[in-house]
Amino acid sequence: MAQPMWRKIVPNLAVPEAGKQWKLALEMLTVGRIMKVEVVVAPAGIPPEPGEWRPQEFAEVCSADGDFDGTARGTRPTGTPLVASAPLGALIARIGGSTADQTVDTAQTPSRLIFAIGRKCIFTVPASPLGSLFLGVNDDPTRMAGVTGRLLVDIYEAV
C-alpha cells in the first residue's frame, strides 16, 4: 500500500479541556476514512511543547504514551483505567457516545469505542459506532478531569 498524503484538519488541539473528562476533537467522523492523531512535541518551540501532562495524583509528568514503567505515578493507587491495554496516563480516544460517558461499552453492537492513541495513532474509522471523536487520559473515570498541563494534538485525514 502506498503511503497516504495527509491533510491536517485539526491543528494544535489542547487536550484536556480544563475540568472535563473528554475533549471533543471532531464533531463527526466519516466511515472508512483513514485518520492520524499525533501529539505535537517541540521542546525548542516558543512556547515549548514538551508533549507531557500530569494525570491527577501523579508524582511526575508523563508523555502521551502514559506511565509505562510506573515511575510517574509514584505511590498513587492505580484505579481502573478505561483502556486496559494501555498504561495509566496515556492519551486515549473514543468514537461515539457523549461527553458524559464514563465506561467502556461491551455490548454486541457498542454505542462507543475506546482505544489508545499514545503519541501517534493511525486508524480507519469503523462503520459502527458512528459519532464524534473525543480525546482524554487513560485513567479511572473519577480522575480523568484532574489532569494538569496539556498535550497539543494534530489530527489528519488521508487524502
KOLZA-610613 format. One record per residue: residue number from 0; residue in one letter; z, y, x of N, C-alpha, C, CB in turn. Coordinates in Angstrom, 3 decimals. Glycine has a CB too. Layout:
<sites>
[site NUM, 'A', [Z, Y, X], [Z, Y, X], [Z, Y, X], [Z, Y, X]];
...
</sites>
This chain:
<sites>
[site 0, 'M', [0.000, -1.178, 0.847], [0.000, 0.000, 0.000], [0.000, 1.247, 0.896], [1.231, -0.005, -0.966]];
[site 1, 'A', [-0.839, 2.195, 0.556], [-0.914, 3.445, 1.308], [0.333, 4.283, 1.078], [-2.165, 4.238, 0.915]];
[site 2, 'Q', [0.668, 5.086, 2.080], [1.813, 5.983, 1.950], [1.513, 7.038, 0.888], [2.152, 6.653, 3.310]];
[site 3, 'P', [2.443, 7.298, -0.019], [2.175, 8.305, -1.052], [2.257, 9.715, -0.484], [3.159, 8.155, -2.214]];
[site 4, 'M', [1.591, 10.615, -1.148], [1.752, 12.050, -0.904], [2.890, 12.478, -1.821], [0.400, 12.882, -1.182]];
[site 5, 'W', [3.772, 13.325, -1.317], [4.945, 13.729, -2.095], [4.836, 15.188, -2.522], [6.231, 13.511, -1.284]];
[site 6, 'R', [5.183, 15.433, -3.767], [5.273, 16.799, -4.293], [6.729, 17.058, -4.640], [4.340, 17.007, -5.549]];
[site 7, 'K', [7.297, 18.098, -4.002], [8.697, 18.437, -4.271], [8.768, 19.099, -5.645], [9.285, 19.381, -3.156]];
[site 8, 'I', [9.582, 18.524, -6.522], [9.705, 19.078, -7.872], [11.077, 19.706, -8.120], [9.446, 17.992, -8.904]];
[site 9, 'V', [12.072, 19.352, -7.318], [13.395, 19.976, -7.404], [13.866, 20.245, -5.977], [14.425, 19.062, -8.189]];
[site 10, 'P', [13.871, 21.514, -5.547], [14.339, 21.825, -4.197], [15.813, 22.230, -4.188], [13.490, 22.941, -3.592]];
[site 11, 'N', [16.531, 21.795, -3.175], [17.893, 22.263, -2.896], [18.827, 22.249, -4.108], [17.833, 23.651, -2.349]];
[site 12, 'L', [18.874, 21.133, -4.799], [19.789, 20.973, -5.928], [21.185, 20.708, -5.384], [19.328, 19.817, -6.876]];
[site 13, 'A', [22.150, 21.536, -5.747], [23.530, 21.368, -5.290], [24.238, 20.332, -6.161], [24.291, 22.721, -5.323]];
[site 14, 'V', [24.760, 19.289, -5.516], [25.479, 18.216, -6.200], [26.845, 18.104, -5.554], [24.700, 16.852, -6.130]];
[site 15, 'P', [27.926, 18.067, -6.290], [28.025, 18.024, -7.742], [28.046, 19.428, -8.341], [29.273, 17.258, -8.163]];
[site 16, 'E', [28.068, 19.458, -9.654], [28.334, 20.693, -10.382], [29.852, 20.800, -10.461], [27.653, 20.705, -11.830]];
[site 17, 'A', [30.402, 21.951, -10.081], [31.857, 22.119, -9.978], [32.573, 21.620, -11.233], [32.204, 23.592, -9.733]];
[site 18, 'G', [33.527, 20.705, -11.011], [34.365, 20.206, -12.089], [33.686, 19.245, -13.047], [34.882, 21.335, -12.850]];
[site 19, 'K', [32.473, 18.807, -12.744], [31.738, 17.895, -13.629], [31.514, 16.556, -12.935], [30.381, 18.513, -14.054]];
[site 20, 'Q', [31.445, 15.491, -13.722], [31.200, 14.167, -13.159], [29.741, 13.977, -12.770], [31.613, 13.094, -14.147]];
[site 21, 'W', [28.837, 14.463, -13.583], [27.407, 14.251, -13.373], [26.672, 15.575, -13.302], [26.820, 13.384, -14.486]];
[site 22, 'K', [25.706, 15.660, -12.399], [24.832, 16.821, -12.278], [23.473, 16.431, -12.844], [24.716, 17.307, -10.785]];
[site 23, 'L', [23.009, 17.182, -13.840], [21.679, 16.940, -14.391], [20.652, 17.344, -13.337], [21.461, 17.733, -15.732]];
[site 24, 'A', [19.814, 16.395, -12.918], [18.816, 16.659, -11.887], [17.430, 16.869, -12.478], [18.782, 15.518, -10.891]];
[site 25, 'L', [17.061, 16.053, -13.450], [15.776, 16.179, -14.146], [15.990, 15.876, -15.620], [14.700, 15.223, -13.532]];
[site 26, 'E', [15.430, 16.708, -16.460], [15.586, 16.560, -17.913], [15.003, 15.244, -18.425], [14.921, 17.727, -18.630]];
[site 27, 'M', [13.815, 14.869, -17.924], [13.160, 13.650, -18.405], [12.325, 13.058, -17.287], [12.280, 13.938, -19.649]];
[site 28, 'L', [12.421, 11.758, -17.121], [11.621, 11.048, -16.128], [10.407, 10.416, -16.800], [12.466, 9.970, -15.407]];
[site 29, 'T', [9.317, 10.270, -16.040], [8.091, 9.672, -16.545], [8.028, 8.208, -16.112], [6.847, 10.451, -16.042]];
[site 30, 'V', [7.905, 7.319, -17.076], [7.856, 5.875, -16.821], [6.753, 5.564, -15.813], [7.622, 5.088, -18.142]];
[site 31, 'G', [7.083, 4.730, -14.825], [6.122, 4.283, -13.830], [5.939, 5.218, -12.652], [4.827, 4.078, -14.473]];
[site 32, 'R', [6.480, 6.410, -12.719], [6.337, 7.387, -11.629], [7.194, 6.957, -10.444], [6.740, 8.816, -12.102]];
[site 33, 'I', [6.679, 7.103, -9.238], [7.441, 6.822, -8.026], [8.145, 8.112, -7.620], [6.515, 6.283, -6.870]];
[site 34, 'M', [9.458, 8.018, -7.439], [10.293, 9.181, -7.142], [10.991, 8.989, -5.796], [11.335, 9.412, -8.268]];
[site 35, 'K', [11.303, 10.117, -5.167], [12.105, 10.093, -3.936], [13.206, 11.134, -4.085], [11.220, 10.377, -2.655]];
[site 36, 'V', [14.434, 10.723, -3.780], [15.582, 11.629, -3.747], [16.084, 11.609, -2.312], [16.722, 11.205, -4.783]];
[site 37, 'E', [16.225, 12.801, -1.739], [16.585, 12.895, -0.328], [17.586, 14.029, -0.125], [15.327, 13.115, 0.547]];
[site 38, 'V', [18.659, 13.728, 0.611], [19.679, 14.730, 0.923], [19.173, 15.610, 2.067], [21.040, 14.051, 1.299]];
[site 39, 'V', [19.336, 16.920, 1.922], [18.952, 17.878, 2.948], [20.043, 17.902, 4.017], [18.726, 19.301, 2.339]];
[site 40, 'V', [19.662, 17.640, 5.256], [20.591, 17.716, 6.385], [19.965, 18.669, 7.403], [20.876, 16.280, 7.020]];
[site 41, 'A', [20.609, 19.831, 7.579], [20.114, 20.849, 8.506], [21.306, 21.536, 9.164], [19.208, 21.889, 7.771]];
[site 42, 'P', [21.952, 20.858, 10.132], [23.160, 21.427, 10.734], [22.919, 22.753, 11.445], [23.747, 20.449, 11.705]];
[site 43, 'A', [21.690, 23.021, 11.896], [21.391, 24.283, 12.573], [20.853, 25.334, 11.603], [20.384, 24.051, 13.696]];
[site 44, 'G', [20.778, 24.990, 10.317], [20.260, 25.931, 9.319], [21.215, 27.086, 9.074], [19.988, 25.211, 8.011]];
[site 45, 'I', [20.716, 28.085, 8.368], [21.547, 29.244, 8.001], [21.526, 29.333, 6.484], [21.026, 30.593, 8.669]];
[site 46, 'P', [22.598, 28.965, 5.795], [23.822, 28.372, 6.340], [23.589, 26.914, 6.728], [24.972, 28.472, 5.318]];
[site 47, 'P', [24.466, 26.384, 7.573], [24.325, 24.972, 7.970], [24.489, 24.045, 6.769], [25.358, 24.610, 9.057]];
[site 48, 'E', [23.716, 22.976, 6.754], [23.816, 21.953, 5.710], [24.098, 20.617, 6.396], [22.499, 21.883, 4.836]];
[site 49, 'P', [25.385, 20.252, 6.519], [25.721, 19.021, 7.246], [25.441, 17.737, 6.469], [27.165, 19.049, 7.626]];
[site 50, 'G', [25.164, 17.839, 5.168], [24.932, 16.631, 4.385], [26.188, 15.822, 4.172], [23.902, 15.781, 5.048]];
[site 51, 'E', [27.328, 16.507, 4.022], [28.614, 15.834, 3.821], [29.373, 16.477, 2.666], [29.463, 15.881, 5.111]];
[site 52, 'W', [30.226, 15.684, 2.043], [31.118, 16.162, 0.992], [32.424, 15.400, 1.088], [30.480, 15.995, -0.418]];
[site 53, 'R', [33.425, 15.825, 0.310], [34.722, 15.148, 0.353], [35.116, 14.731, -1.072], [35.818, 16.076, 0.987]];
[site 54, 'P', [35.002, 13.439, -1.373], [35.473, 12.966, -2.674], [36.977, 13.213, -2.827], [35.157, 11.465, -2.847]];
[site 55, 'Q', [37.426, 13.275, -4.054], [38.827, 13.562, -4.363], [39.751, 12.604, -3.625], [39.074, 13.473, -5.874]];
[site 56, 'E', [40.778, 13.167, -2.991], [41.822, 12.444, -2.259], [41.344, 11.785, -0.966], [42.408, 11.400, -3.144]];
[site 57, 'F', [40.099, 12.032, -0.531], [39.658, 11.516, 0.761], [40.339, 12.322, 1.858], [38.103, 11.581, 0.900]];
[site 58, 'A', [40.651, 11.684, 2.971], [41.254, 12.362, 4.116], [40.205, 13.161, 4.891], [41.936, 11.343, 5.041]];
[site 59, 'E', [38.960, 12.695, 4.895], [37.882, 13.325, 5.649], [36.621, 13.380, 4.792], [37.613, 12.561, 6.969]];
[site 60, 'V', [35.637, 14.151, 5.264], [34.340, 14.194, 4.599], [33.573, 12.912, 4.911], [33.529, 15.446, 5.041]];
[site 61, 'C', [32.565, 12.641, 4.106], [31.656, 11.530, 4.377], [30.247, 11.966, 4.022], [32.063, 10.253, 3.579]];
[site 62, 'S', [29.269, 11.204, 4.484], [27.877, 11.510, 4.171], [27.539, 10.974, 2.781], [26.924, 10.908, 5.240]];
[site 63, 'A', [26.317, 11.192, 2.363], [25.853, 10.671, 1.080], [25.771, 9.150, 1.070], [24.499, 11.257, 0.742]];
[site 64, 'D', [25.861, 8.525, 2.242], [25.912, 7.068, 2.306], [27.306, 6.539, 1.992], [25.474, 6.587, 3.681]];
[site 65, 'G', [28.293, 7.432, 1.862], [29.643, 7.041, 1.487], [30.500, 6.615, 2.671], [29.583, 5.931, 0.495]];
[site 66, 'D', [31.691, 6.200, 2.344], [32.690, 5.796, 3.336], [32.545, 4.308, 3.627], [34.128, 6.117, 2.841]];
[site 67, 'F', [31.451, 3.934, 4.301], [31.139, 2.522, 4.521], [32.116, 1.809, 5.436], [29.773, 2.397, 5.086]];
[site 68, 'D', [32.836, 2.553, 6.288], [33.786, 1.883, 7.181], [35.250, 2.121, 6.795], [33.561, 2.349, 8.600]];
[site 69, 'G', [35.492, 2.834, 5.706], [36.851, 3.031, 5.197], [37.678, 4.075, 5.908], [37.566, 1.770, 5.255]];
[site 70, 'T', [37.112, 4.823, 6.847], [37.901, 5.790, 7.605], [38.074, 7.121, 6.882], [37.262, 6.029, 8.942]];
[site 71, 'A', [37.078, 7.588, 6.142], [37.164, 8.889, 5.464], [38.165, 8.850, 4.317], [35.787, 9.312, 4.938]];
[site 72, 'R', [38.312, 7.720, 3.694], [39.196, 7.607, 2.534], [40.659, 7.660, 2.925], [38.917, 6.324, 1.787]];
[site 73, 'G', [40.987, 7.314, 4.165], [42.377, 7.322, 4.597], [43.176, 6.271, 3.851], [42.995, 8.699, 4.390]];
[site 74, 'T', [44.362, 6.647, 3.354], [45.234, 5.700, 2.645], [45.073, 5.775, 1.130], [46.683, 5.958, 3.010]];
[site 75, 'R', [44.104, 6.501, 0.679], [43.869, 6.645, -0.762], [43.556, 5.295, -1.404], [42.716, 7.633, -1.022]];
[site 76, 'P', [44.102, 5.038, -2.587], [43.729, 3.799, -3.277], [42.245, 3.833, -3.640], [44.595, 3.595, -4.552]];
[site 77, 'T', [41.604, 2.677, -3.653], [40.158, 2.654, -3.833], [39.698, 2.939, -5.257], [39.636, 1.335, -3.412]];
[site 78, 'G', [40.395, 2.480, -6.273], [39.891, 2.643, -7.636], [38.698, 1.731, -7.857], [39.506, 4.112, -7.910]];
[site 79, 'T', [37.960, 1.964, -8.920], [36.804, 1.150, -9.256], [35.558, 2.011, -9.242], [36.982, 0.475, -10.626]];
[site 80, 'P', [34.744, 1.925, -8.180], [33.521, 2.732, -8.136], [32.515, 2.241, -9.174], [32.894, 2.690, -6.727]];
[site 81, 'L', [31.660, 3.144, -9.657], [30.662, 2.767, -10.659], [29.625, 1.794, -10.114], [29.969, 4.001, -11.185]];
[site 82, 'V', [29.232, 1.950, -8.855], [28.238, 1.063, -8.243], [28.955, 0.191, -7.214], [27.065, 1.881, -7.577]];
[site 83, 'A', [29.176, -1.067, -7.568], [29.948, -1.969, -6.708], [29.253, -2.257, -5.382], [30.210, -3.270, -7.432]];
[site 84, 'S', [27.936, -2.151, -5.331], [27.199, -2.479, -4.109], [27.164, -1.342, -3.096], [25.796, -2.872, -4.457]];
[site 85, 'A', [27.683, -0.173, -3.457], [27.671, 0.992, -2.564], [29.098, 1.416, -2.252], [26.883, 2.169, -3.196]];
[site 86, 'P', [29.327, 2.007, -1.072], [30.678, 2.436, -0.713], [31.172, 3.589, -1.585], [30.720, 2.847, 0.748]];
[site 87, 'L', [32.491, 3.719, -1.659], [33.077, 4.911, -2.278], [32.524, 6.142, -1.571], [34.642, 4.880, -2.207]];
[site 88, 'G', [32.244, 7.176, -2.331], [31.768, 8.423, -1.753], [30.266, 8.536, -1.623], [32.366, 8.601, -0.434]];
[site 89, 'A', [29.527, 7.471, -1.908], [28.065, 7.518, -1.809], [27.475, 8.328, -2.964], [27.475, 6.088, -1.802]];
[site 90, 'L', [26.321, 8.927, -2.723], [25.566, 9.602, -3.781], [24.944, 8.535, -4.665], [24.468, 10.557, -3.190]];
[site 91, 'I', [25.137, 8.652, -5.981], [24.568, 7.706, -6.931], [23.750, 8.458, -7.964], [25.672, 6.871, -7.612]];
[site 92, 'A', [22.923, 7.708, -8.691], [22.088, 8.281, -9.742], [22.252, 7.476, -11.012], [20.608, 8.322, -9.315]];
[site 93, 'R', [21.935, 8.136, -12.110], [21.925, 7.456, -13.403], [20.696, 7.905, -14.162], [23.223, 7.748, -14.215]];
[site 94, 'I', [19.990, 6.965, -14.760], [18.879, 7.271, -15.655], [19.363, 6.963, -17.058], [17.576, 6.451, -15.291]];
[site 95, 'G', [19.233, 7.927, -17.952], [19.616, 7.751, -19.348], [21.067, 8.117, -19.594], [19.372, 6.328, -19.777]];
[site 96, 'G', [21.468, 7.981, -20.830], [22.829, 8.332, -21.213], [23.013, 9.830, -21.311], [23.819, 7.757, -20.227]];
[site 97, 'S', [24.267, 10.261, -21.236], [24.597, 11.680, -21.384], [25.528, 12.112, -20.270], [25.240, 11.959, -22.759]];
[site 98, 'T', [25.833, 13.402, -20.238], [26.756, 13.924, -19.228], [28.160, 13.369, -19.420], [26.790, 15.451, -19.275]];
[site 99, 'A', [28.465, 12.806, -20.576], [29.808, 12.299, -20.854], [29.992, 10.822, -20.516], [30.131, 12.515, -22.296]];
[site 100, 'D', [28.917, 10.087, -20.267], [29.039, 8.653, -19.981], [29.799, 8.408, -18.685], [27.655, 8.004, -19.902]];
[site 101, 'Q', [30.727, 7.445, -18.722], [31.582, 7.162, -17.567], [31.608, 5.706, -17.169], [32.969, 7.608, -17.849]];
[site 102, 'T', [30.781, 4.876, -17.784], [30.805, 3.453, -17.454], [29.388, 2.939, -17.245], [31.510, 2.648, -18.560]];
[site 103, 'V', [29.298, 1.782, -16.626], [28.027, 1.088, -16.475], [27.737, 0.374, -17.788], [28.055, 0.083, -15.269]];
[site 104, 'D', [26.506, 0.456, -18.269], [26.103, -0.219, -19.498], [25.561, -1.596, -19.128], [25.036, 0.617, -20.287]];
[site 105, 'T', [26.272, -2.642, -19.499], [25.879, -4.005, -19.145], [25.213, -4.748, -20.300], [27.086, -4.780, -18.679]];
[site 106, 'A', [24.786, -4.025, -21.328], [24.129, -4.654, -22.473], [22.796, -5.272, -22.059], [23.912, -3.630, -23.601]];
[site 107, 'Q', [22.281, -6.173, -22.899], [20.981, -6.816, -22.651], [19.896, -5.760, -22.447], [20.600, -7.753, -23.826]];
[site 108, 'T', [19.900, -4.717, -23.267], [18.992, -3.580, -23.122], [19.855, -2.343, -22.911], [18.045, -3.418, -24.379]];
[site 109, 'P', [20.164, -2.006, -21.654], [21.099, -0.901, -21.396], [20.529, 0.459, -21.789], [21.482, -0.880, -19.929]];
[site 110, 'S', [21.421, 1.346, -22.207], [21.023, 2.714, -22.540], [21.049, 3.615, -21.316], [21.935, 3.284, -23.621]];
[site 111, 'R', [21.587, 3.092, -20.201], [21.625, 3.855, -18.953], [21.659, 2.877, -17.782], [22.861, 4.816, -18.913]];
[site 112, 'L', [21.113, 3.336, -16.667], [21.013, 2.537, -15.462], [21.617, 3.341, -14.327], [19.537, 2.138, -15.158]];
[site 113, 'I', [22.560, 2.753, -13.594], [23.232, 3.452, -12.493], [22.924, 2.721, -11.196], [24.777, 3.538, -12.731]];
[site 114, 'F', [22.558, 3.484, -10.141], [22.196, 2.872, -8.864], [22.521, 3.812, -7.707], [20.702, 2.504, -8.846]];
[site 115, 'A', [22.586, 3.250, -6.506], [22.908, 4.023, -5.308], [21.687, 4.803, -4.831], [23.422, 3.099, -4.188]];
[site 116, 'I', [21.948, 6.015, -4.318], [20.915, 6.849, -3.701], [21.164, 6.958, -2.199], [20.884, 8.258, -4.348]];
[site 117, 'G', [22.405, 7.260, -1.797], [22.692, 7.483, -0.383], [21.982, 8.718, 0.119], [22.288, 6.272, 0.447]];
[site 118, 'R', [21.595, 8.710, 1.406], [20.886, 9.859, 1.983], [19.444, 9.925, 1.527], [20.935, 9.803, 3.495]];
[site 119, 'K', [18.877, 8.759, 1.134], [17.475, 8.732, 0.722], [17.222, 7.497, -0.111], [16.532, 8.763, 1.944]];
[site 120, 'C', [16.450, 7.681, -1.176], [16.106, 6.561, -2.045], [14.734, 6.818, -2.657], [17.183, 6.358, -3.155]];
[site 121, 'I', [13.910, 5.780, -2.673], [12.628, 5.821, -3.369], [12.700, 4.760, -4.452], [11.405, 5.579, -2.387]];
[site 122, 'F', [12.320, 5.141, -5.677], [12.378, 4.199, -6.788], [11.245, 4.466, -7.767], [13.734, 4.285, -7.502]];
[site 123, 'T', [10.916, 3.453, -8.537], [9.941, 3.582, -9.614], [10.707, 3.719, -10.916], [8.962, 2.361, -9.656]];
[site 124, 'V', [10.345, 4.714, -11.710], [11.033, 4.953, -12.984], [10.750, 3.780, -13.920], [10.576, 6.307, -13.632]];
[site 125, 'P', [11.812, 3.109, -14.385], [11.621, 1.948, -15.253], [11.204, 2.345, -16.674], [12.900, 1.126, -15.305]];
[site 126, 'A', [10.680, 1.374, -17.409], [10.300, 1.613, -18.807], [11.532, 1.767, -19.696], [9.420, 0.466, -19.325]];
[site 127, 'S', [12.629, 1.163, -19.279], [13.867, 1.264, -20.049], [15.030, 1.234, -19.072], [13.985, 0.111, -21.105]];
[site 128, 'P', [15.994, 2.078, -19.211], [16.154, 3.079, -20.248], [15.340, 4.344, -19.941], [17.629, 3.427, -20.410]];
[site 129, 'L', [15.053, 5.086, -20.968], [14.390, 6.381, -20.840], [15.460, 7.452, -20.784], [13.397, 6.640, -22.018]];
[site 130, 'G', [15.108, 8.596, -20.211], [16.057, 9.700, -20.257], [16.067, 10.550, -19.028], [17.405, 9.188, -20.483]];
[site 131, 'S', [17.151, 11.276, -18.899], [17.349, 12.225, -17.809], [17.808, 11.517, -16.547], [18.361, 13.293, -18.208]];
[site 132, 'L', [17.665, 12.221, -15.414], [18.197, 11.754, -14.141], [19.426, 12.583, -13.833], [17.136, 11.856, -12.993]];
[site 133, 'F', [20.548, 11.905, -13.611], [21.811, 12.540, -13.262], [22.220, 12.070, -11.867], [22.918, 12.211, -14.315]];
[site 134, 'L', [22.934, 12.929, -11.132], [23.445, 12.574, -9.811], [24.950, 12.781, -9.774], [22.755, 13.409, -8.709]];
[site 135, 'G', [25.649, 11.949, -9.009], [27.095, 12.068, -8.881], [27.603, 11.282, -7.682], [27.782, 11.588, -10.154]];
[site 136, 'V', [28.918, 11.183, -7.577], [29.554, 10.475, -6.467], [30.008, 9.097, -6.943], [30.757, 11.289, -5.903]];
[site 137, 'N', [29.854, 8.097, -6.102], [30.311, 6.752, -6.426], [31.819, 6.698, -6.268], [29.621, 5.691, -5.529]];
[site 138, 'D', [32.499, 6.728, -7.380], [33.953, 6.746, -7.375], [34.436, 6.257, -8.724], [34.506, 8.166, -7.062]];
[site 139, 'D', [35.742, 6.145, -8.860], [36.338, 5.869, -10.153], [36.007, 7.057, -11.056], [37.897, 5.632, -10.040]];
[site 140, 'P', [35.577, 6.842, -12.293], [35.196, 7.956, -13.165], [36.266, 9.041, -13.305], [34.860, 7.428, -14.519]];
[site 141, 'T', [37.538, 8.673, -13.187], [38.604, 9.662, -13.319], [38.643, 10.640, -12.145], [39.940, 8.963, -13.443]];
[site 142, 'R', [37.967, 10.304, -11.037], [37.968, 11.176, -9.852], [36.599, 11.763, -9.529], [38.468, 10.408, -8.659]];
[site 143, 'M', [35.584, 11.433, -10.286], [34.226, 11.888, -9.964], [34.093, 13.408, -9.941], [33.248, 11.319, -10.961]];
[site 144, 'A', [34.837, 14.098, -10.767], [34.720, 15.560, -10.853], [35.511, 16.277, -9.767], [35.188, 16.037, -12.213]];
[site 145, 'G', [36.211, 15.532, -8.903], [37.080, 16.152, -7.917], [36.485, 16.287, -6.519], [38.323, 15.381, -7.828]];
[site 146, 'V', [35.178, 16.216, -6.388], [34.532, 16.352, -5.082], [34.625, 17.794, -4.604], [33.056, 15.901, -5.149]];
[site 147, 'T', [34.941, 17.988, -3.324], [34.856, 19.320, -2.726], [33.682, 19.314, -1.753], [36.200, 19.719, -2.000]];
[site 148, 'G', [33.111, 20.476, -1.549], [31.877, 20.563, -0.781], [30.723, 20.186, -1.678], [31.922, 19.655, 0.470]];
[site 149, 'R', [29.559, 20.013, -1.071], [28.384, 19.679, -1.863], [27.324, 19.071, -0.973], [27.836, 20.917, -2.584]];
[site 150, 'L', [26.398, 18.424, -1.613], [25.191, 17.951, -0.965], [24.038, 18.743, -1.560], [24.994, 16.401, -1.151]];
[site 151, 'L', [23.059, 19.106, -0.738], [21.806, 19.661, -1.252], [20.814, 18.517, -1.310], [21.270, 20.849, -0.357]];
[site 152, 'V', [20.121, 18.419, -2.429], [19.233, 17.302, -2.671], [17.839, 17.821, -3.046], [19.800, 16.390, -3.782]];
[site 153, 'D', [16.824, 17.234, -2.448], [15.433, 17.495, -2.833], [14.932, 16.271, -3.601], [14.523, 17.795, -1.570]];
[site 154, 'I', [14.183, 16.533, -4.677], [13.614, 15.452, -5.463], [12.088, 15.614, -5.466], [14.193, 15.447, -6.924]];
[site 155, 'Y', [11.408, 14.495, -5.198], [9.957, 14.480, -5.079], [9.373, 13.461, -6.047], [9.528, 14.163, -3.630]];
[site 156, 'E', [8.095, 13.642, -6.392], [7.348, 12.616, -7.106], [6.087, 12.322, -6.308], [7.005, 13.064, -8.570]];
[site 157, 'A', [5.657, 11.062, -6.338], [4.432, 10.672, -5.651], [3.246, 11.179, -6.454], [4.356, 9.129, -5.457]];
[site 158, 'V', [2.247, 11.678, -5.722], [1.027, 12.161, -6.388], [-0.172, 11.400, -5.870], [0.833, 13.681, -6.166]];
</sites>
